[in-house]
Amino acid sequence: MNKSKIDEFIKKCRESNLSVTPQRLAIFKQIMDDHTHPSPEKVYKRVKEEFPTISFATVYKTLETFEKIGVLAVVTPIHNTVRYDSVTEPHHHLVCIKCKKVMDVFDENLNQLDIPADILQSNKLVAYSVHFNVICSDCLQKGE
C-alpha cells in the first residue's frame, strides 16, 4: 500500500469537502492497487467482499466523483467499457485487442509529440494520451 498516495487521496477529498468514508477509501485502494485499469464492475466485485451491502450504483457514482476531484483518471472508453486509472500523471497505454488488458506506457518521447498545427489553431489542447492497440505478449504466447 502506498501511504503517500493514500495521504494525497485524503487531502484531495478534504479539499473537495468530500468525507473520507471506509467505503470510499476501499474503492480508491482497489484502483490504486490494481494496475490493470479495472472496470467499475471489477471494482464493485472486490469492494463488495469487504462491504457486502454496497451497491454497484454507489461504486460507480464514487468512481465518477473521484474522477471529478482529480484522484482518478478515466481511460478513454476501451472496448465499450470505462476503465479507471489511479495514475493521473501524463502517460500512455497499450491496449490488447484480444484480452482487453490495459498497460501503462511511460515514455518521455511520447510526452513531447509535435501536435499538428491545425489541431492547435482552432482548439485548446488540454492533454493527450497515446493508445497502442496490440496483441499482448500473454495472448501471443497462448497463440491467440
Phi, psi and omega in degrees: 000134182266101184299321181294326177291321177295315179300318179295320177301311181299316180299314180296320178298312182296320178298332181263012182056039179247119181291147181265093180272161176302324179293316179297319179296318179297319179296314179298316181299325178297321179286316184300322184271356184242107182268017177268003182060065188294152175282162176303325180297318180294317178298315180302313181301320181286316182292327180298333177296322181273326182233082187301337183268358181291143181262159176298321180300320179296315180297314182298313180296322179295318178298318177298318179297316179300323179293320180296324181270358172089018177264349174225157173240143175273127172280132182317138182312123183242128177056044175064027175213148177282140175233143184249154185220126179279351177272109183260355176288155180302127175199179188231180186220146164261133179234119179282125182283348180266298186265354177073011178295143178240129182233143179287146173232120176247110181213115183301328179298324179288337178281354183238032180294146173281114180279130181305138184302322182294334175288315182287335183296314186246010182223160172254110179288123180262316180191169172211158179218135178263131176246124175260115175276121186223171162255114189292164182300324178298315180292323177297319179295328180279352180079023180277000000 
